[in-house]
Amino acid sequence: MTLSNRHTEDYLVIGLGIAGLLFCEQLIKNGNSFTVIDGSYPSASKVAGGLFNPVVLKRFRAVWKAREALSAFGAYSRLEKLLEFKCIHSDPIYRRLSSPSERNKWITAADESELEPFLSEQFKPNTHPYLKADFGFGEVLQGGRVEIKDVISAFKDYLMAKSHLAPMDHFDYTQLTVSSEAIIYKGKTYKNLVCAEGMGIANNPFFNQLPIQPNKGEYLKIKTRDLKLEAIYKSDIFLIPLGQDEYLVGATYNRFGQDTTNTIEARKILEDKLKALIACPFEIVGQQAGLRPTVPDRRPIVGTHPHFSRIHLINGLGSRGILHGPMLAEILYNSIEHQKNIPVEMSVERYNALF
C-alpha cells in the first residue's frame, strides 16, 4: 500500500490564532477532515481588540484590498451559526477631527471612489460631556469588531468536541516526515500541512527564513461609569466599548518588542492618549500585550513551500488580521484544492530566493 492510499485526514493545521481559525472554518465549510495543534507560542489574536476598519484613519486612505476583504466576511456569519453566539458587531467607528483642515481632508477623501463606501459625508457633532472633540467626528462605514478572544475559546471547545483538536500544544518538527505523497506526524498521515503559527514561525524549519518580524502591541482595559459609549472612537488610540462600563484602549506599536511582558512605558503612553480624548475618571483594570507577525512590505504571506508541495503557509497578517483573515484563508484554500493562483503581492513566491 502506498502512502497516498493511507491518508487518514486531509489537513494538519498548526496554530489557532485568527489565521488558523479561519482556515479551519474553510475546512469545515468544504467538508474536509483535519486536526489542529494549537501551538505553544502565544497568539497575538488572543489579546487583540478584534477591530476591523477598512480605512487608514491617520492618512485617510482605504486599507489594502478592503472591499475584497469585506466580501469574504461570510466566514464570521458561518462561525456565529456554528458556535451559536453573536461574535461580529457592526459598531460605528468615529474618528475625532482635530481641526478645520482635517474636516476638509475628510470631505475630499469621502468623494474619492476608493473611499466613498467607507466614509460618511456627514459629520457627527460632539455632544458628549466627557469626550474631547471640538471639531466633531467623522464616521467610518462598514467597520466594527469581532469578539475574537471569545470566538477562539468557543471554537477551541467546538474542535475538542468534534475530535479535531490534538491534545498536545507543542508541534515537534523532528517528528515530521514529508514526502511528495504525504505528511506523517507521530504515526498519523495527512495530505497537507498548513502552518499558521504567527511569530511561532521562528521555530518552523520550513519557513523560518521568511522576513516575518514581531510588532509588539499593548492594550489597556479600563472601567468608567461616565462614558456609556456604544460606538468605537478613534483619536491617537482606539476606545472600544466591551460592555459593563469596560473599554479596551489601544494599541501601541513597538517593532523592537520581543516578548509579551506588559510595560510601564506602554501603560503611560496609552493613559496619556486616553486622557487627551476623555475628561472623566477611569480605573485601569487590565493590561495585555501580544506580538503581531508583520512583514517589511506590509503584505501577508500566503502559499505553498517552493520545494514541498504539501506544506503551506498563512502568516504575516499584522494588525489587520480580523479584516484580511477570511479573504486570505479562502485564497489559500482555493490555491491548495483548486490550483487557483495567489496574487504575487501576497504570495510566498515573492520570497522564493530565500529558500
PyMOL commands that set and color helices and strands:
alter all, ss='L'
color gray80, all
select helices_A, chain A and resi 3-5+18-30+44-47+66-71+74-83+100-110+148-161+173-175+198-203+264-275+318-338+348-354
alter helices_A, ss='H'
color red, helices_A
select strands_A, chain A and resi 9-14+34-37+51-52+55-56+61-62+88-89+93-96+119-124+137-140+144-146+176-178+183-185+188-195+213-223+232-234+238-243+246-250+283-294+301-304+311-315
alter strands_A, ss='S'
color yellow, strands_A
deselect
rebuild
show_as cartoon
